[in-house]
Amino acid sequence: MTLKEKLLAHMKEALRSKDSIRLNTIRSLISATKNQEIDLRRELQDEEVLSLITREVKKRKEASSLYKQGGRTDLMEKEDQEQLILQAYLPKQVSEEVLRKRIQEVIEETGADGMKDFGKIMKVLVPEFKGKADNALIKDLAGEFLS
């Protein structure tokens, strides 16, 4: 079962159970998927759908923090709920400890020496942890080790 098929099945379940937040979140994700397919004029592969889900999670995080700053806790909670629903479709996230260990290994492997080699290690780490770790976290931790 592809990820798109799973999304459609979960949308039908949410419709039957009258779970409006889950239903609207999955519908918006399916809509974003279809729009991307129209733009590319082809079907999306599972990894492309995962990339799209990651982007949607990031949008929800940003919106949530903006609502928190604005004192709109009701909207912040809605964004947080949508974020949790979307994260269920992403692969299990790696822990910060595992990420730190791998960053150290990559630094040793590449012989990185300071921030000038930042791009060199990011080129290895980002594809390896795609969908499994937030790129901002990878960037922060790599910067911490290199400085």
VENPE-V877430 format. One record per residue. SS is DSSP state (H for helix, E for strand, C for the rest). PHI is phi in degrees with one decimal (none if undefined). PSI is psi in whole degrees, 0 to 359 (999 if undefined). Layout:
ss: [SS | SS]
phi: [PHI | PHI]
psi: [PSI | PSI]
//
This chain:
ss: [C | C | H | H | H | H | H | H | H | H | H | H | H | H | H | H | H | C | C | H | H | H | H | H | H | H | H | H | H | H | H | H | H | H | H | H | H | H | H | H | C | C | C | C | C | H | H | H | H | H | H | H | H | H | H | H | H | H | H | H | H | H | H | H | H | H | H | H | H | C | C | C | H | H | H | H | H | H | H | H | H | H | H | H | H | H | H | C | C | C | C | C | C | C | C | H | H | H | H | H | H | H | H | H | H | H | H | H | H | H | C | C | C | C | H | H | H | H | H | H | H | H | H | H | H | H | H | H | C | C | C | C | C | C | H | H | H | H | H | H | H | H | H | H | H | H | C]
phi: [none | -75.1 | -64.5 | -64.5 | -64.7 | -63.3 | -62.0 | -63.1 | -64.1 | -67.9 | -63.8 | -64.2 | -62.4 | -64.4 | -64.9 | -65.4 | -84.9 | 58.2 | -90.1 | -65.7 | -65.3 | -62.5 | -60.5 | -65.0 | -65.1 | -67.0 | -60.9 | -65.8 | -68.8 | -63.2 | -62.3 | -63.3 | -63.7 | -64.7 | -61.3 | -64.5 | -64.9 | -64.9 | -62.1 | -86.6 | 58.4 | -162.5 | -73.0 | -84.7 | -83.3 | -57.1 | -67.3 | -71.5 | -66.7 | -61.0 | -62.0 | -65.0 | -63.8 | -59.4 | -64.1 | -66.8 | -62.3 | -61.5 | -60.2 | -65.0 | -61.9 | -64.1 | -63.3 | -60.8 | -66.4 | -67.2 | -65.5 | -64.7 | -62.8 | -82.9 | 78.0 | -99.9 | -65.6 | -63.4 | -72.4 | -63.1 | -64.2 | -62.9 | -63.7 | -64.5 | -64.1 | -62.2 | -61.5 | -64.0 | -62.3 | -67.8 | -65.8 | -64.2 | -89.9 | -87.7 | -62.7 | -57.7 | -75.3 | -77.6 | -76.3 | -65.7 | -63.5 | -62.5 | -63.7 | -59.7 | -62.1 | -66.9 | -62.2 | -62.1 | -62.0 | -65.3 | -61.8 | -67.6 | -63.3 | -86.9 | 71.0 | -62.0 | -138.6 | 100.7 | -66.3 | -65.8 | -100.9 | -57.0 | -61.7 | -62.2 | -79.5 | -65.9 | -61.9 | -85.8 | -74.0 | -59.4 | -64.8 | -66.3 | -107.0 | -58.5 | 82.3 | -101.7 | -151.8 | -71.7 | -60.4 | -64.8 | -66.5 | -59.3 | -61.1 | -63.1 | -67.0 | -64.3 | -62.0 | -62.4 | -71.9 | -83.4 | -90.9]
psi: [124 | 167 | 322 | 319 | 320 | 319 | 316 | 318 | 317 | 327 | 318 | 320 | 316 | 324 | 315 | 320 | 359 | 38 | 91 | 320 | 315 | 316 | 310 | 323 | 312 | 321 | 317 | 325 | 317 | 319 | 316 | 323 | 313 | 320 | 319 | 320 | 322 | 317 | 318 | 347 | 40 | 167 | 144 | 143 | 165 | 320 | 329 | 324 | 320 | 319 | 320 | 319 | 318 | 318 | 319 | 322 | 317 | 318 | 317 | 320 | 314 | 316 | 319 | 315 | 324 | 319 | 324 | 317 | 325 | 358 | 19 | 75 | 331 | 315 | 327 | 316 | 322 | 315 | 321 | 320 | 316 | 321 | 317 | 320 | 315 | 323 | 338 | 337 | 351 | 156 | 161 | 131 | 140 | 152 | 162 | 328 | 313 | 319 | 315 | 316 | 315 | 323 | 317 | 318 | 316 | 321 | 318 | 318 | 316 | 347 | 30 | 138 | 79 | 179 | 341 | 338 | 14 | 313 | 325 | 316 | 329 | 327 | 330 | 317 | 317 | 310 | 327 | 323 | 19 | 121 | 346 | 345 | 148 | 130 | 328 | 321 | 317 | 314 | 314 | 314 | 320 | 318 | 322 | 316 | 327 | 339 | 999]
//
